[in-house]
Amino acid sequence: MINVKDHKQVDMFNPFEYLGPKRLALLESSWAHLFREEILHKLPAEKLFPLYDDLKGRRTKELYTMLGIVLLQQMEDLTDEETVHQFAFSIMWHYALNVTDPSDFSSYVSPRTLWTMRDHVGRLGLEQALFENVTDALTKLFALDPSKQRLDSVHLFSNMAHLGRIRLFVKTIRKFLVNLKRHHAEAYQVLDDVAIRYEEKNDGQFAVKPSESSRTLQQLGNDCFLLVERFKDHEEIASMSSYKLLVRLFGEQCVVEKTDAATQVVIIKPNKDVPSDSLQNPSDPDAGYCGHKGKGFQMQVMETYSPDKSQPNLITHVKVEAAHESDANALLPAIEDARDRELAPTELLADSLYGSDDNVEKAKEQGIEVVAPAMGGREQAVTLADFQFSETDEITACPAGQLPQRTKIGKQGGRIVHFEKTVCDSCPKQSGCPVKREKQRCTISYDAKSLRLARRRKQEKTPEFKERYRYRAGVEATMSDLDRITGIKHLRVRGKLQVRLAAILKATGLNIHRATAFRNRQKQPRSGKESTLNGKVGVPSAQTDHVLTLNEHLKAVIEFLRTFVARFRQGNDLPDKFLGMTV
């Protein structure tokens, strides 16, 4: 039976008034108050209703509270046991989740119930709805201006072992044999030697020297091929997920060559021929491989930023994908997702992988300026952008002032410009000029794309571009916060479903932390000036003491001592040994 509470209803008496004014003040300055007042009632609990009956069955745990627990677990980077204890005993959690009933039914959740709720959230894809609802609530709360944003990706390691090729074969074959023995014992008994070879007690035979690794890999490839061929016509075995992983592994790591009509030889592929989306671990078949960062997953993160710090930096878009996915394909979907939620930027900072010419032009069509360095291009003294152009982007003169002889359109639609060879041969800039010298002529070829890239590379050297682009580095602080505060880089789960849930909720949690910190900064007094106390200059007051820096404290103490000594010198109220002191 569905159990929900109206968290927008105001209590007649504060159920937490027993804490006293000081502890209540601490709560109101923490993330718990922001969560209770602005977020809890906007969690998508209604999306869980189809899983339960309105009237029949045992009453569920309060659904808003359960969604809140799932979110807070990832925000605080807690294990299931730690989450159970926090919900049972933490006043801050009770305050955030509006738990006012001290009974076990309302203030306790079992690990099994927590696991079930997290599974429901993952299978229904509610982590995205949680992220969007929380972000939209914070956007309205702070009247967020999304015009300036930046985009980058962070690598995620799921809770899987990083296997070499030998161990990958062994683990995948063993996984299949264990399932085969459990469900089809008769077929397992026929394997004899192969089955015995992959029992766990025989692991030592696969710990080989580097010089023997090729021979061991060949044996593993032969065994894998034998198992694939033997059971490919067995319908029930072929439908097993572990058999499908075996087939996938063999196709990615090996090839079969026929030496004659009756003989087939298994060839192990070289490392460079194995695709980046290949199987990395049978325990996490969704993981990919990135040559720069390694195995696992990655998450695209787009956030707002404010040069004058007048608003919080909030994450507006997240997307979890396998590690082999290219960042170049992430920019346009990020813009589209933000646009659907009315959070599209007008200026987007990104690194060179996102700033391909195609991405920049498509974003420009949507009214968005992508500020990113252009990829490639070697350093030259003279570039295509240094030539003089007409309004139709036709070259009118070279950097040295020479006029072109003629211009023609190439087969691919670009322009080919001819210059007088005798003039080019005597030009002092010829060593660094992009004009090609041939026997009879000097030409330069370009199209609209190469001209745009040349102009971008020239613009990147200007102080104006460097001033705008310097704010992109701030996204690295976001990746650091995600790792340091929420532990996003090393997750306790594996599989894309659970990795996506954990990563997106951790990004949601970071938004909550940042919004809380920003609101607390707004409440602090802006002035850190020294105050007066009983007419004495330089003694900090109790109201501003917490915002003074250490240097300001020292200056205040020194000034007070100077005033103290000067006054007593005038009245000779100090003993002689103090009259000669200096400060």
VEXLUM-264365 format. One record per residue (C-alpha): residue in three letters; z, x, y. Coordinates in steps of 0.5 Angstrom, whole numbers, padded with zeros to 4 digits, always signed. Layout:
<tormars>
ALAZXY;...
</tormars>
This chain:
<tormars>
MET+0000+0000+0000;ILE-0002+0003+0007;ASN+0004+0005+0011;VAL+0002+0007+0018;LYS+0007+0007+0025;ASP+0005+0006+0032;HIS+0006+0012+0035;LYS+0004+0010+0042;GLN+0010+0005+0042;VAL+0015+0008+0047;ASP+0022+0008+0044;MET+0028+0004+0048;PHE+0033+0010+0047;ASN+0031+0017+0046;PRO+0032+0018+0038;PHE+0033+0026+0040;GLU+0038+0025+0045;TYR+0043+0028+0041;LEU+0040+0035+0042;GLY+0042+0035+0049;PRO+0039+0037+0055;LYS+0037+0045+0054;ARG+0034+0044+0047;LEU+0030+0038+0049;ALA+0028+0042+0055;LEU+0026+0047+0050;LEU+0022+0042+0046;GLU+0018+0039+0052;SER+0016+0046+0053;SER+0013+0047+0046;TRP+0007+0045+0042;ALA+0011+0040+0039;HIS+0012+0036+0045;LEU+0004+0036+0047;PHE+0003+0034+0039;ARG+0007+0028+0040;GLU+0005+0025+0046;GLU-0002+0027+0046;ILE-0005+0028+0039;LEU-0001+0025+0034;HIS-0003+0018+0035;LYS-0011+0020+0036;LEU-0011+0023+0029;PRO-0016+0019+0024;ALA-0011+0016+0020;GLU-0016+0010+0019;LYS-0021+0014+0015;LEU-0016+0014+0009;PHE-0015+0007+0009;PRO-0021+0006+0004;LEU-0017+0010-0001;TYR-0011+0005-0001;ASP-0010-0002-0002;ASP-0007-0006+0004;LEU-0002-0010+0000;LYS-0002-0008-0007;GLY+0002-0001-0010;ARG+0007+0003-0008;ARG+0008+0004+0000;THR+0004+0011+0002;LYS+0008+0016+0006;GLU+0006+0015+0013;LEU-0001+0017+0014;TYR-0001+0019+0021;THR+0005+0024+0019;MET+0001+0026+0013;LEU-0005+0028+0017;GLY+0000+0032+0022;ILE+0003+0036+0016;VAL-0004+0038+0014;LEU-0006+0040+0021;LEU+0001+0044+0022;GLN+0001+0047+0016;GLN-0006+0051+0018;MET-0004+0052+0025;GLU+0003+0055+0023;ASP-0001+0059+0017;LEU+0004+0056+0012;THR+0004+0056+0004;ASP+0006+0049+0001;GLU+0013+0051-0001;GLU+0014+0053+0007;THR+0011+0047+0009;VAL+0015+0042+0005;HIS+0021+0046+0008;GLN+0019+0046+0015;PHE+0018+0038+0014;ALA+0025+0037+0011;PHE+0029+0041+0016;SER+0025+0043+0022;ILE+0027+0039+0028;MET+0021+0041+0032;TRP+0017+0038+0026;HIS+0020+0032+0026;TYR+0020+0031+0034;ALA+0012+0033+0034;LEU+0011+0028+0028;ASN+0016+0023+0031;VAL+0020+0022+0025;THR+0026+0019+0027;ASP+0028+0016+0020;PRO+0033+0021+0016;SER+0032+0018+0009;ASP+0028+0022+0004;PHE+0022+0017+0004;SER+0021+0019+0011;SER+0023+0026+0012;TYR+0021+0029+0005;VAL+0014+0030+0002;SER+0013+0034-0005;PRO+0008+0039-0006;ARG+0004+0035-0010;THR+0003+0029-0005;LEU+0002+0035+0000;TRP-0004+0038-0005;THR-0007+0031-0006;MET-0007+0029+0002;ARG-0010+0036+0003;ASP-0015+0034-0002;HIS-0017+0028+0001;VAL-0018+0031+0007;GLY-0023+0036+0004;ARG-0027+0031+0000;LEU-0028+0026+0006;GLY-0029+0032+0011;LEU-0024+0029+0016;GLU-0022+0036+0018;GLN-0028+0036+0023;ALA-0026+0029+0025;LEU-0019+0032+0026;PHE-0022+0038+0030;GLU-0026+0033+0035;ASN-0021+0028+0036;VAL-0016+0034+0038;THR-0021+0037+0042;ASP-0023+0031+0046;ALA-0016+0029+0047;LEU-0015+0036+0050;THR-0021+0036+0054;LYS-0019+0029+0058;LEU-0012+0031+0059;PHE-0014+0038+0063;ALA-0021+0035+0065;LEU-0024+0041+0062;ASP-0031+0043+0065;PRO-0035+0045+0059;SER-0041+0048+0064;LYS-0039+0056+0062;GLN-0038+0057+0054;ARG-0039+0063+0050;LEU-0041+0064+0042;ASP-0039+0068+0037;SER-0038+0069+0029;VAL-0031+0071+0025;HIS-0032+0073+0018;LEU-0027+0069+0013;PHE-0024+0072+0006;SER-0023+0067+0001;ASN-0018+0068-0004;MET-0022+0071-0009;ALA-0023+0078-0012;HIS-0028+0083-0009;LEU-0032+0085-0016;GLY-0037+0090-0017;ARG-0043+0089-0021;ILE-0040+0091-0028;ARG-0034+0086-0027;LEU-0038+0081-0024;PHE-0042+0080-0031;VAL-0036+0081-0035;LYS-0032+0075-0031;THR-0038+0071-0031;ILE-0039+0072-0038;ARG-0032+0071-0040;LYS-0031+0065-0036;PHE-0037+0062-0040;LEU-0034+0064-0047;VAL-0027+0061-0045;ASN-0030+0054-0043;LEU-0035+0055-0049;LYS-0029+0056-0054;ARG-0025+0050-0051;HIS-0030+0045-0051;HIS-0035+0047-0057;ALA-0031+0051-0062;GLU-0037+0051-0067;ALA-0042+0054-0063;TYR-0037+0060-0060;GLN-0035+0062-0067;VAL-0042+0064-0069;LEU-0042+0069-0063;ASP-0038+0074-0067;ASP-0039+0081-0064;VAL-0040+0078-0057;ALA-0034+0074-0057;ILE-0030+0079-0059;ARG-0032+0084-0054;TYR-0031+0080-0048;GLU-0023+0078-0050;GLU-0018+0080-0045;LYS-0015+0085-0049;ASN-0022+0089-0049;ASP-0022+0090-0041;GLY-0021+0098-0042;GLN-0028+0099-0045;PHE-0031+0096-0038;ALA-0027+0101-0034;VAL-0033+0107-0035;LYS-0035+0113-0031;PRO-0040+0112-0025;SER-0045+0116-0030;GLU-0044+0111-0035;SER-0045+0105-0031;SER-0052+0104-0032;ARG-0052+0104-0039;THR-0046+0099-0039;LEU-0050+0095-0034;GLN-0055+0094-0039;GLN-0051+0092-0044;LEU-0048+0087-0040;GLY-0055+0084-0038;ASN-0057+0084-0045;ASP-0051+0080-0047;CYS-0052+0075-0041;PHE-0059+0074-0043;LEU-0057+0073-0051;LEU-0052+0067-0048;VAL-0057+0064-0044;GLU-0063+0064-0049;ARG-0058+0062-0055;PHE-0056+0055-0051;LYS-0061+0054-0046;ASP-0064+0048-0051;HIS-0056+0045-0052;GLU-0056+0040-0047;GLU-0048+0039-0047;ILE-0047+0047-0046;ALA-0053+0047-0041;SER-0050+0042-0037;MET-0043+0046-0036;SER-0042+0049-0029;SER-0040+0056-0033;TYR-0047+0056-0036;LYS-0050+0055-0030;LEU-0047+0060-0026;LEU-0049+0065-0032;VAL-0056+0063-0031;ARG-0055+0064-0024;LEU-0052+0071-0025;PHE-0058+0073-0030;GLY-0063+0071-0025;GLU-0060+0074-0019;GLN-0059+0081-0022;CYS-0064+0082-0028;VAL-0071+0081-0029;VAL-0075+0080-0036;GLU-0081+0084-0038;LYS-0085+0083-0044;THR-0087+0090-0048;ASP-0091+0086-0053;ALA-0092+0079-0055;ALA-0086+0079-0059;THR-0081+0083-0055;GLN-0077+0082-0049;VAL-0074+0087-0045;VAL-0068+0086-0040;ILE-0069+0090-0033;ILE-0063+0091-0028;LYS-0065+0090-0021;PRO-0063+0096-0016;ASN-0058+0094-0011;LYS-0063+0093-0006;ASP-0067+0088-0009;VAL-0061+0083-0010;PRO-0061+0078-0005;SER-0055+0077+0000;ASP-0054+0070-0002;SER-0053+0072-0010;LEU-0046+0070-0014;GLN-0040+0074-0011;ASN-0035+0072-0016;PRO-0035+0066-0021;SER-0029+0063-0018;ASP-0032+0062-0011;PRO-0039+0061-0012;ASP-0041+0059-0005;ALA-0039+0065-0002;GLY-0044+0070+0001;TYR-0045+0077+0003;CYS-0046+0080+0009;GLY-0048+0088+0010;HIS-0044+0089+0016;LYS-0038+0085+0014;GLY-0038+0084+0007;LYS-0037+0078+0002;GLY-0034+0071+0004;PHE-0035+0066+0009;GLN-0036+0066+0017;MET-0035+0061+0022;GLN-0039+0060+0028;VAL-0034+0059+0034;MET-0036+0056+0041;GLU-0031+0056+0047;THR-0030+0055+0054;TYR-0028+0060+0059;SER-0026+0060+0066;PRO-0027+0066+0071;ASP-0021+0064+0075;LYS-0017+0062+0069;SER-0016+0055+0072;GLN-0017+0051+0066;PRO-0015+0053+0058;ASN-0020+0056+0054;LEU-0021+0051+0048;ILE-0026+0052+0042;THR-0031+0046+0043;HIS-0035+0048+0036;VAL-0034+0050+0030;LYS-0038+0051+0023;VAL-0036+0054+0017;GLU-0042+0058+0013;ALA-0043+0063+0008;ALA-0043+0070+0010;HIS-0050+0071+0009;GLU-0053+0066+0014;SER-0056+0069+0020;ASP-0053+0068+0027;ALA-0059+0067+0030;ASN-0060+0060+0027;ALA-0053+0058+0029;LEU-0054+0057+0037;LEU-0058+0051+0037;PRO-0054+0047+0032;ALA-0048+0049+0036;ILE-0051+0047+0043;GLU-0053+0040+0039;ASP-0046+0039+0037;ALA-0043+0040+0043;ARG-0048+0036+0047;ASP-0047+0030+0042;ARG-0040+0030+0044;GLU-0041+0031+0052;LEU-0039+0038+0052;ALA-0045+0042+0052;PRO-0045+0048+0057;THR-0050+0050+0062;GLU-0049+0057+0061;LEU-0048+0060+0054;LEU-0046+0068+0053;ALA-0047+0071+0046;ASP-0049+0077+0043;SER-0056+0079+0042;LEU-0057+0076+0035;TYR-0056+0069+0038;GLY-0061+0071+0044;SER-0068+0071+0041;ASP-0073+0069+0045;ASP-0074+0063+0041;ASN-0067+0061+0042;VAL-0067+0062+0049;GLU-0073+0058+0051;LYS-0071+0052+0047;ALA-0064+0052+0050;LYS-0068+0053+0057;GLU-0072+0046+0055;GLN-0065+0043+0054;GLY-0062+0046+0061;ILE-0058+0051+0058;GLU-0058+0058+0060;VAL-0057+0063+0055;VAL-0054+0070+0057;ALA-0055+0075+0052;PRO-0058+0082+0051;ALA-0065+0082+0048;MET-0066+0085+0041;GLY-0070+0092+0040;GLY-0074+0095+0045;ARG-0073+0103+0046;GLU-0071+0106+0052;GLN-0077+0108+0057;ALA-0078+0111+0064;VAL-0084+0105+0065;THR-0084+0098+0062;LEU-0088+0092+0062;ALA-0084+0089+0067;ASP-0085+0095+0072;PHE-0092+0092+0073;GLN-0094+0088+0078;PHE-0096+0081+0076;SER-0099+0075+0079;GLU-0096+0068+0079;THR-0100+0066+0073;ASP-0097+0073+0070;GLU-0103+0077+0070;ILE-0103+0084+0071;THR-0105+0086+0078;ALA-0103+0093+0079;CYS-0099+0098+0075;PRO-0093+0102+0077;ALA-0097+0107+0080;GLY-0101+0102+0084;GLN-0108+0103+0080;LEU-0112+0096+0080;PRO-0114+0094+0073;GLN-0122+0094+0071;ARG-0122+0088+0067;THR-0117+0083+0063;LYS-0119+0079+0057;ILE-0116+0075+0052;GLY-0114+0077+0045;LYS-0115+0074+0039;GLN-0108+0072+0038;GLY-0108+0069+0045;GLY-0105+0075+0049;ARG-0108+0079+0055;ILE-0111+0086+0054;VAL-0112+0090+0061;HIS-0116+0096+0062;PHE-0115+0101+0067;GLU-0119+0107+0069;LYS-0118+0113+0064;THR-0119+0118+0069;VAL-0114+0116+0074;CYS-0109+0115+0068;ASP-0110+0122+0066;SER-0108+0125+0073;CYS-0102+0120+0073;PRO-0095+0123+0074;LYS-0092+0117+0070;GLN-0097+0118+0064;SER-0091+0121+0059;GLY-0087+0115+0060;CYS-0092+0109+0061;PRO-0093+0104+0056;VAL-0101+0104+0057;LYS-0105+0106+0051;ARG-0110+0112+0051;GLU-0116+0112+0047;LYS-0122+0116+0047;GLN-0126+0112+0052;ARG-0121+0107+0055;CYS-0113+0106+0057;THR-0111+0099+0055;ILE-0104+0095+0055;SER-0103+0089+0051;TYR-0098+0083+0052;ASP-0097+0076+0051;ALA-0092+0071+0054;LYS-0086+0073+0049;SER-0087+0080+0050;LEU-0087+0080+0058;ARG-0081+0075+0058;LEU-0077+0080+0053;ALA-0079+0086+0058;ARG-0076+0082+0064;ARG-0070+0081+0060;ARG-0069+0088+0059;LYS-0070+0090+0066;GLN-0065+0085+0068;GLU-0060+0087+0063;LYS-0059+0094+0067;THR-0057+0090+0074;PRO-0050+0089+0076;GLU-0051+0082+0077;PHE-0052+0081+0069;LYS-0047+0086+0068;GLU-0042+0082+0072;ARG-0044+0075+0068;TYR-0044+0078+0061;ARG-0037+0082+0062;TYR-0034+0075+0060;ARG-0037+0075+0053;ALA-0032+0080+0051;GLY-0027+0075+0052;VAL-0029+0071+0045;GLU-0026+0077+0042;ALA-0019+0075+0044;THR-0020+0069+0041;MET-0022+0072+0034;SER-0016+0076+0035;ASP-0012+0070+0036;LEU-0015+0066+0030;ASP-0013+0072+0026;ARG-0006+0074+0029;ILE-0003+0067+0030;THR-0007+0063+0024;GLY-0009+0068+0019;ILE-0016+0065+0019;LYS-0019+0072+0016;HIS-0015+0072+0010;LEU-0015+0065+0007;ARG-0010+0063+0001;VAL-0016+0058-0002;ARG-0023+0059-0004;GLY-0029+0055-0005;LYS-0033+0052+0001;LEU-0029+0046+0001;GLN-0022+0048+0002;VAL-0025+0054+0006;ARG-0028+0050+0011;LEU-0022+0045+0011;ALA-0017+0051+0013;ALA-0021+0055+0018;ILE-0023+0048+0022;LEU-0016+0046+0022;LYS-0014+0053+0024;ALA-0019+0053+0030;THR-0016+0046+0032;GLY-0009+0049+0032;LEU-0011+0055+0036;ASN-0013+0050+0041;ILE-0006+0046+0041;HIS-0003+0053+0042;ARG-0007+0055+0048;ALA-0007+0048+0051;THR+0001+0049+0051;ALA+0001+0055+0054;PHE-0003+0053+0060;ARG+0001+0047+0061;ASN+0007+0051+0061;ARG+0004+0056+0066;GLN+0002+0050+0071;LYS+0009+0048+0071;GLN+0012+0055+0073;PRO+0013+0057+0080;ARG+0007+0061+0083;SER+0011+0065+0087;GLY+0014+0072+0085;LYS+0017+0074+0092;GLU+0024+0076+0092;SER+0029+0072+0095;THR+0036+0072+0099;LEU+0043+0071+0096;ASN+0048+0070+0101;GLY+0044+0074+0107;LYS+0043+0080+0102;VAL+0035+0082+0102;GLY+0032+0084+0095;VAL+0037+0080+0090;PRO+0032+0076+0086;SER+0035+0069+0085;ALA+0036+0065+0078;GLN+0030+0061+0079;THR+0025+0066+0080;ASP+0028+0072+0076;HIS+0024+0070+0069;VAL+0017+0071+0073;LEU+0019+0078+0076;THR+0016+0084+0073;LEU+0021+0090+0071;ASN+0018+0094+0077;GLU+0020+0088+0082;HIS+0027+0088+0079;LEU+0027+0096+0080;LYS+0025+0095+0087;ALA+0030+0089+0089;VAL+0036+0093+0086;ILE+0034+0099+0090;GLU+0033+0095+0096;PHE+0040+0092+0095;LEU+0043+0099+0094;ARG+0040+0102+0101;THR+0042+0096+0105;PHE+0049+0096+0101;VAL+0050+0104+0103;ALA+0047+0103+0110;ARG+0052+0097+0112;PHE+0058+0101+0110;ARG+0056+0107+0113;GLN+0056+0103+0120;GLY+0063+0101+0119;ASN+0066+0107+0115;ASP+0068+0103+0110;LEU+0066+0107+0104;PRO+0070+0113+0102;ASP+0068+0120+0104;LYS+0064+0122+0098;PHE+0060+0116+0098;LEU+0058+0117+0105;GLY+0053+0123+0104;MET+0050+0119+0098;THR+0042+0118+0098;VAL+0038+0112+0095;
</tormars>
